Amino acid sequence: MSKVKIISQPVPNVPWQERPEGLKDAPVWRYSENPIIGRNPVKGVARIFNSAVMPYEGEFIGVFRGEQVNGIPYIYLGRSKDAIHWEIDEEKINFVNEKGETFLPRYAYDPRLVKVEDTYYIIWCQDFYGAAIGMAKTTDFKTFTRLENPFLPFNRNAVLFPRKINGNYVLLSRPSDSGHTPFGDIFLSESPDLVYWGKHRHVMSKGNEWWQSLKIGGGAAPIETSEGWLLFYHGVTGTCNGYVYSIGGAILDLEQPSIVKYRCENFILTPEEWYEEHGFVPNVCFPCATIHDAESGKIAIYYGAADSYVGLAFTEIDAIVDYIKENSSVTSTDTEIGIR
């Protein structure tokens, strides 16, 4: 029994591989058969990466960033019995408007998938006269109804919390610019109805540490625990040969999640394997989802690798929370409420 409690439904068939002997540094280890999705996975799609998955009806379902052979990214639906071997639909998701009419974004990438109450929400980056956040909802993964764009351009890396907080939906995002954004902090916004957004709060800035010194952005949907919201996010640094994306960890306050309780000064995963270091965009580990079991404390982390593959890594709730707390380094902009 874990000392840190994960507050969610149990997932007894969470994908898992035992911790290897001699593991050093962060208590996170890669699946030995990575990548779980390689190149040219389905007709018309050259690469799948930066994708989100979750349990569904005793099995698993996911929304996948599919880089089409014409170079335009879009979102595809996939299913799996074990969350490792995936069957991806050949046709991209047909989003509709409130009238049920086809309403497709011009492009869509880096989707997140979150269940709040009885509805599943997909959140992605799209064109809204500039890079901005797109959203859609579904209850059956057959009809996907788009919602109003929550924010003006420019914004990326949005993810919903898996429950309302103080009666409101809560969304993390990373305001950006029209280019490849050489800056960025994580912010939080609230909404009573997913239409009107406000109560904007700063959550945390880029870090003083080299691996997150350029910008940061939200990753997997926060995991509710007895210690706070466990957040896996990405941190970016610049090198003489381009950007490097690593995965970091933080714990946010349960009822005021703009307050950062703990923030690990070390990365928990950084590009080291061939599928992370070599690809369409080299040196990228980009977290987008977790599957976690409340009973065993097991956590499976899904991440994009080198903008070319999907990777899988594992950790346990006690070990990762202890590691974040033991290596925590927070600043005044982390621990304040985030209003100025």
C-alpha positions in Angstrom: 0.0 0.0 0.0 1.4 3.4 -1.0 1.8 6.1 1.6 0.9 8.7 -0.9 -2.7 8.2 -2.0 -3.7 8.7 -5.7 -7.2 10.0 -5.7 -8.8 8.4 -8.8 -10.3 5.2 -10.0 -8.2 2.1 -9.9 -6.8 0.8 -13.2 -5.7 -2.8 -12.4 -4.5 -3.4 -16.0 -2.2 -0.3 -16.0 0.7 -1.1 -18.4 3.8 -2.0 -16.4 7.3 -3.2 -16.5 9.2 -3.8 -13.2 11.9 -1.4 -12.1 15.3 -2.5 -13.3 18.0 -3.2 -10.9 20.7 -0.6 -10.4 18.5 2.3 -11.4 20.2 5.6 -10.7 19.1 9.2 -10.3 15.3 9.8 -10.8 13.0 6.9 -10.1 11.7 6.7 -13.6 12.6 4.0 -16.1 11.8 3.5 -19.8 9.9 0.6 -21.3 12.5 -1.8 -22.7 10.6 -2.2 -26.0 10.3 1.5 -26.8 9.2 3.1 -29.0 5.7 1.7 -28.8 4.7 3.6 -31.9 7.2 4.0 -34.7 7.2 5.7 -38.1 4.6 5.3 -40.8 2.1 3.7 -38.4 -1.0 4.0 -40.5 -1.8 4.9 -44.1 -1.3 8.6 -44.8 0.6 9.3 -41.6 4.3 9.6 -41.5 4.8 10.0 -37.7 2.8 9.8 -34.5 4.1 11.5 -31.4 3.0 13.9 -28.5 -0.2 12.0 -27.9 -2.6 11.3 -25.0 -4.2 8.1 -23.8 -6.5 7.0 -21.0 -8.5 4.0 -19.7 -11.8 3.4 -21.3 -14.4 0.6 -20.9 -11.8 -1.8 -19.4 -9.3 -1.1 -22.2 -7.6 2.0 -23.4 -8.3 4.8 -25.9 -6.1 7.7 -27.2 -5.9 10.8 -29.3 -2.8 10.9 -31.4 -0.8 13.6 -33.2 -0.5 12.3 -36.7 1.9 14.1 -38.9 0.2 13.5 -42.3 2.3 12.8 -45.4 1.4 16.3 -46.7 3.2 17.7 -43.6 0.0 18.9 -41.8 -0.6 17.6 -38.3 -4.0 16.3 -37.3 -5.6 14.3 -34.5 -6.4 10.6 -34.9 -8.2 8.2 -32.6 -6.7 4.9 -31.5 -7.6 1.9 -29.3 -5.6 -0.7 -27.4 -6.2 -3.6 -25.1 -2.9 -3.2 -23.2 -2.1 0.5 -23.8 1.1 -0.6 -25.6 0.0 -2.0 -28.9 -2.3 0.5 -30.6 -4.7 0.3 -33.6 -4.9 3.8 -35.1 -7.9 4.8 -37.3 -6.9 5.7 -40.8 -9.3 8.6 -40.9 -8.6 11.7 -38.8 -11.2 12.7 -36.2 -14.2 14.4 -37.8 -14.9 17.2 -35.4 -18.4 18.8 -35.7 -20.0 22.0 -34.4 -23.0 22.3 -32.0 -25.3 21.7 -34.9 -23.6 18.4 -35.8 -22.0 19.9 -39.0 -18.4 19.0 -39.9 -16.1 21.7 -38.4 -12.4 20.9 -38.9 -9.5 22.9 -37.7 -7.0 23.8 -40.3 -4.4 21.9 -38.3 -4.3 20.3 -34.9 -1.4 19.0 -32.8 -0.2 17.9 -29.3 -3.6 16.7 -28.0 -4.4 16.1 -24.4 -7.3 13.9 -23.3 -9.0 14.4 -19.9 -12.2 13.1 -18.3 -14.1 15.6 -16.1 -17.2 14.1 -14.6 -19.0 12.1 -17.3 -17.4 13.9 -20.3 -14.1 13.5 -22.1 -12.3 16.6 -23.4 -9.7 16.8 -26.1 -7.4 19.9 -25.9 -4.9 20.7 -28.6 -3.1 23.5 -30.4 -4.6 24.8 -33.6 -4.8 27.8 -35.9 -7.1 30.6 -34.6 -5.6 33.3 -36.8 -2.4 32.3 -35.0 -1.5 29.4 -32.7 -4.1 29.0 -30.1 -6.0 26.4 -28.0 -8.7 24.1 -29.5 -11.2 22.1 -27.5 -13.8 19.4 -28.1 -15.9 17.1 -26.0 -17.3 13.6 -26.4 -19.1 11.1 -24.3 -18.8 8.1 -26.6 -15.7 8.7 -28.8 -18.0 8.6 -31.8 -19.2 12.3 -31.9 -16.6 15.0 -31.2 -18.2 18.4 -30.7 -15.9 21.4 -30.8 -16.2 24.1 -28.1 -15.4 27.8 -28.4 -11.7 28.7 -28.4 -10.9 29.4 -24.7 -8.1 32.0 -25.4 -6.9 34.5 -28.0 -3.7 33.7 -29.9 -1.0 33.0 -29.0 -1.1 30.0 -26.6 -0.1 26.4 -26.5 0.3 23.4 -24.1 -3.1 23.5 -22.5 -4.4 20.7 -20.3 -7.5 20.5 -18.1 -7.5 19.3 -14.5 -9.5 16.1 -14.1 -12.0 17.6 -11.7 -13.6 21.0 -11.0 -11.9 23.0 -8.3 -14.1 25.3 -6.2 -16.9 24.7 -8.7 -14.9 25.7 -11.8 -13.1 24.0 -14.6 -9.4 24.7 -14.4 -7.0 24.8 -17.3 -3.2 25.1 -17.5 -1.7 26.8 -20.5 1.5 28.5 -21.8 1.1 31.9 -23.5 3.4 32.1 -26.4 4.1 34.1 -29.6 3.6 33.4 -33.3 6.9 31.6 -33.8 8.7 28.8 -32.0 8.4 30.7 -28.7 11.8 31.1 -27.1 10.1 31.9 -23.8 7.3 30.7 -21.7 5.7 30.2 -18.2 2.8 28.1 -17.1 -0.4 29.9 -16.2 -3.8 28.8 -14.9 -7.3 29.9 -15.8 -10.8 29.0 -14.5 -14.2 28.8 -16.1 -17.7 28.0 -14.9 -18.9 26.7 -18.2 -15.9 26.1 -20.6 -17.0 29.3 -22.5 -16.0 32.2 -20.3 -12.5 32.1 -18.8 -10.9 34.2 -16.1 -9.2 34.2 -12.7 -5.9 33.9 -14.6 -3.0 33.0 -12.3 0.7 32.5 -12.8 1.8 29.0 -11.8 5.5 28.8 -12.4 8.3 30.4 -14.4 11.1 28.8 -16.4 13.7 27.5 -14.0 17.1 28.6 -13.0 18.4 25.1 -13.9 19.9 24.6 -17.3 17.4 21.9 -18.5 14.4 24.3 -18.1 16.1 27.7 -18.5 14.4 28.7 -21.8 10.8 27.8 -21.3 8.4 25.3 -19.7 5.0 24.0 -20.6 2.2 21.8 -19.3 2.4 18.1 -20.0 0.2 15.3 -18.7 -3.1 16.1 -17.0 -2.3 16.6 -13.3 -2.7 13.6 -11.0 -4.7 14.2 -7.8 -2.8 12.9 -4.8 -2.9 13.3 -1.0 0.2 15.5 -1.3 -1.3 17.8 -4.0 -1.5 17.7 -7.8 1.4 15.8 -9.3 2.4 17.5 -12.6 4.7 16.1 -15.2 5.7 19.0 -17.4 8.4 19.8 -20.1 11.3 22.0 -19.7 13.4 23.4 -22.6 17.0 24.6 -22.9 18.9 26.0 -25.8 22.2 24.6 -27.1 24.5 25.4 -30.0 22.7 22.7 -31.9 19.1 23.5 -31.0 16.6 23.0 -28.3 16.5 20.1 -25.8 13.2 19.0 -24.2 13.2 17.2 -20.9 10.5 16.1 -18.4 10.2 17.6 -15.0 8.0 17.1 -12.0 6.2 19.4 -9.5 3.4 19.2 -6.9 0.7 21.9 -6.8 -1.6 22.8 -4.0 -4.9 20.9 -4.2 -7.4 23.8 -3.7 -5.2 26.6 -5.0 -3.1 25.0 -7.8 -1.4 28.2 -8.8 0.7 27.6 -5.7 3.6 25.3 -6.3 4.4 23.3 -3.1 7.4 21.4 -4.5 9.3 21.6 -7.7 12.1 19.2 -8.6 15.3 21.0 -9.6 16.4 17.9 -11.6 14.8 16.6 -14.7 13.2 13.2 -14.3 13.7 12.1 -17.9 16.0 13.7 -20.6 16.9 12.5 -24.2 19.3 9.6 -23.9 18.0 6.8 -26.1 18.3 6.7 -29.9 14.6 7.3 -30.4 14.8 10.5 -28.2 18.0 11.9 -29.6 17.5 11.1 -33.3 14.4 11.9 -35.3 12.5 14.7 -37.1 13.3 17.0 -34.3 16.1 15.6 -32.2 16.5 15.6 -28.4 12.9 15.7 -27.3 11.1 14.0 -24.4 7.6 15.6 -24.3 5.1 14.3 -21.8 1.4 14.2 -22.7 -0.4 11.7 -20.6 -0.3 9.2 -17.7 -2.2 6.1 -16.8 -2.2 5.5 -13.1 -3.6 3.0 -10.7 -4.8 4.3 -7.4 -4.5 0.9 -5.6 -0.9 -0.1 -6.6 0.5 3.4 -7.0 1.9 2.5 -10.5 2.2 5.3 -13.0 2.8 4.9 -16.8 4.0 8.1 -18.5 3.4 8.5 -22.2 5.7 10.9 -24.1 6.7 12.0 -27.5 10.2 11.3 -28.6 12.1 13.4 -31.2 8.9 14.4 -32.9 8.9 10.9 -34.4 7.9 8.3 -31.9 5.8 7.5 -28.8 7.7 6.4 -25.8 6.5 4.9 -22.5 8.1 5.2 -19.0 7.2 4.1 -15.5 7.4 5.2 -11.9 5.6 4.7 -8.6 3.8 7.3 -6.6 5.8 7.1 -3.4 9.1 7.1 -5.2 8.4 10.0 -7.5 6.8 12.2 -4.8 9.7 11.6 -2.4 12.2 12.4 -5.2 10.4 15.7 -6.1 10.2 16.7 -2.4 13.8 15.7 -1.6 15.1 17.7 -4.6 12.7 20.6 -4.5 13.8 24.1 -5.3 11.0 26.7 -5.4 11.1 30.4 -5.9 8.9 33.2 -4.8 7.1 33.2 -8.2 6.3 29.5 -7.6 4.9 29.8 -4.1 2.9 33.0 -4.4 -0.8 32.9 -5.5 0.1 34.3 -8.9 -1.7 37.6 -9.0 -0.1 41.0 -9.7 
